[in-house]
Amino acid sequence: MGIDLSRRSILFGRKPKLDEVAHFYPPWAVTGFTDQCTRCGDCLKVCPTQILHKGDGGFPEVDFQAGECTFCGFCRSACTAGALNAPQTWTQAISISSACIAQQGVDCRVCGESCEPAAINFRLQIGQVAQPHLDPESCTGCGACIAPCPVQAISIQHR
């Protein structure tokens, strides 16, 4: 999840500001996270799923290709600067693109199998492959469905 600089923006010197780019900071990141975070790396060291890494500017970011967030709270406890002290975790939403192989007629349910809160269900259809159905109310934004997808059809965005 780095800053995506297109050729045009580089040529014309239009680099987005750090706060204008969609970053996935650790859960419980406060408003103004980049102002409060000291970039000490303590949260990276304690993450049991190793999904936190140093992102742009040295700030911790979540890499959902590396795994899922279990919301264990270890990063929050390790943060002495108070940058991970929001009253609730993030509000992310997933989406499944048309690249999904189930939507192409190939039986695949790996995302639903990896979704512990059952936010991804498959609707059976007579004579067709079951299609994924998202329940945004059940989705925690943990990202467990992202890495297992064989065609990277699942993405996550801020709500």
C-alpha positions in Angstrom: 0.0 0.0 0.0 2.5 2.6 -1.1 1.9 6.0 -2.7 1.0 5.4 -6.3 2.7 8.0 -8.5 1.6 7.9 -12.1 4.1 8.9 -14.8 2.1 12.1 -15.4 2.2 13.2 -11.7 6.0 12.6 -11.6 6.6 14.5 -14.8 4.5 17.4 -13.7 5.7 17.3 -10.1 2.3 16.5 -8.6 3.1 14.3 -5.6 0.1 13.7 -3.4 0.5 14.7 0.2 0.8 11.9 2.7 -2.6 12.5 4.2 -4.3 12.5 0.7 -3.4 8.9 0.0 -5.5 6.0 1.2 -3.4 4.3 3.8 -4.4 1.5 6.1 -2.9 2.4 9.4 -3.2 -0.1 12.3 -6.6 -0.5 13.9 -7.4 2.2 16.6 -5.4 4.8 14.7 -6.5 8.2 15.9 -7.5 11.1 13.7 -4.3 12.9 12.9 -2.4 9.6 13.3 0.6 10.9 11.3 1.0 13.9 13.7 1.0 11.6 16.8 2.9 8.6 15.6 6.6 8.7 16.5 7.4 5.9 14.0 9.2 4.0 16.8 8.1 0.6 15.3 6.9 -0.9 18.6 3.6 -1.9 17.0 5.4 -3.7 14.2 7.3 -5.8 16.6 4.3 -7.1 18.6 1.9 -7.9 15.7 1.4 -11.6 15.9 0.2 -11.9 12.3 3.1 -9.7 11.0 0.8 -7.6 8.8 2.3 -4.3 9.9 5.2 -2.8 8.1 6.9 0.6 7.7 5.0 2.4 5.0 5.5 5.8 3.4 7.2 8.2 5.7 8.1 5.4 8.1 4.5 5.2 9.4 3.2 1.7 10.2 0.7 0.4 7.6 -1.3 -2.8 7.2 -0.4 -5.2 4.4 -3.4 -7.4 3.8 -1.4 -9.5 1.3 0.7 -10.7 4.3 -2.3 -11.8 6.3 -5.3 -10.6 8.4 -5.8 -8.5 11.5 -7.1 -10.4 14.5 -7.8 -7.2 16.4 -5.7 -8.6 19.3 -4.9 -5.1 20.5 -1.1 -5.8 20.9 -0.3 -2.8 18.6 -2.5 -0.6 20.7 -0.9 -1.6 23.9 2.6 -1.2 22.5 1.9 2.4 21.3 3.1 4.7 24.1 2.6 7.8 21.9 -1.2 7.3 22.0 -1.5 7.2 18.2 -3.4 3.9 18.4 -5.9 5.0 21.0 -9.2 5.6 19.0 -12.3 4.3 20.8 -13.1 1.9 18.1 -11.2 0.1 15.3 -11.2 1.1 11.7 -14.2 1.1 9.4 -13.1 -0.7 6.2 -15.2 -2.2 3.5 -14.3 -4.9 1.0 -15.4 -5.2 -2.6 -15.2 -8.0 -5.0 -14.4 -7.0 -8.6 -15.5 -8.7 -11.8 -12.2 -10.5 -12.0 -13.6 -12.9 -9.4 -13.4 -16.4 -10.9 -16.8 -17.4 -9.4 -18.3 -14.5 -11.5 -16.5 -16.0 -14.5 -18.2 -19.4 -14.0 -15.4 -21.2 -12.1 -16.3 -22.7 -8.7 -14.2 -20.9 -6.1 -15.2 -20.1 -2.5 -11.8 -19.5 -0.9 -12.7 -16.0 0.3 -15.9 -17.2 2.0 -14.0 -20.1 3.7 -11.4 -17.6 5.1 -14.1 -15.2 6.4 -14.6 -16.0 10.0 -17.5 -13.5 10.6 -19.2 -15.0 7.5 -19.5 -11.6 5.8 -19.0 -13.4 2.4 -21.6 -16.0 1.6 -22.3 -17.8 -1.6 -25.7 -17.9 -3.1 -26.5 -21.2 -4.8 -28.1 -21.0 -8.3 -29.5 -23.8 -10.3 -27.2 -24.7 -13.2 -24.7 -22.0 -12.3 -21.7 -21.5 -10.0 -22.6 -20.0 -6.6 -22.0 -16.3 -6.5 -20.4 -14.3 -3.7 -22.6 -12.1 -1.6 -21.2 -9.5 0.8 -22.8 -8.6 4.1 -21.2 -5.2 5.0 -22.7 -5.2 8.4 -20.8 -8.5 9.3 -17.5 -7.4 7.7 -14.9 -6.4 10.3 -12.4 -5.3 7.7 -9.9 -7.9 9.0 -8.7 -8.6 5.4 -8.6 -12.4 5.8 -10.2 -12.8 2.4 -7.7 -10.7 0.5 -4.5 -12.8 0.4 -6.2 -16.2 -0.4 -8.0 -14.9 -3.5 -6.2 -16.5 -6.4 -6.9 -13.6 -8.8 -6.7 -10.7 -6.3 -10.3 -9.8 -7.0 -10.9 -8.5 -3.5 -9.9 -5.0 -2.4 -10.5 -3.0 0.8 -11.4 0.7 1.1 -12.1 3.1 3.8 -15.8 3.6 4.4 
